[in-house]
Amino acid sequence: MAKIIFTNHAKHRLFERKIDAHHAIRIIKSGTLMSNGLGGKIVKRGKIDNGKTLEVVYKQEYNKIVVLTIYPL
């Protein structure tokens, strides 16, 4: 799998929402694809350990994945 990089915005959202980065990585790897389109952004959804559902928005760039934001539903 490509290297996963978190933008400063995404890091801030992880901290602010008390979400571990490994949850976002797991959703990128095995979450449900919700959207694949506008501006090359990909949105995947998945549940984390506490039962909450998260969506991860990211872009595939060459040999890396750039996480743009993470939010709970």
Beta strands, then each sheet from edge to edge (+ up, - down):
strand 1: 3-6
strand 2: 32-36
strand 3: 41-47
strand 4: 53-61
strand 5: 64-72
sheet 1: 1+ 5+ 4- 3+ 2-
end
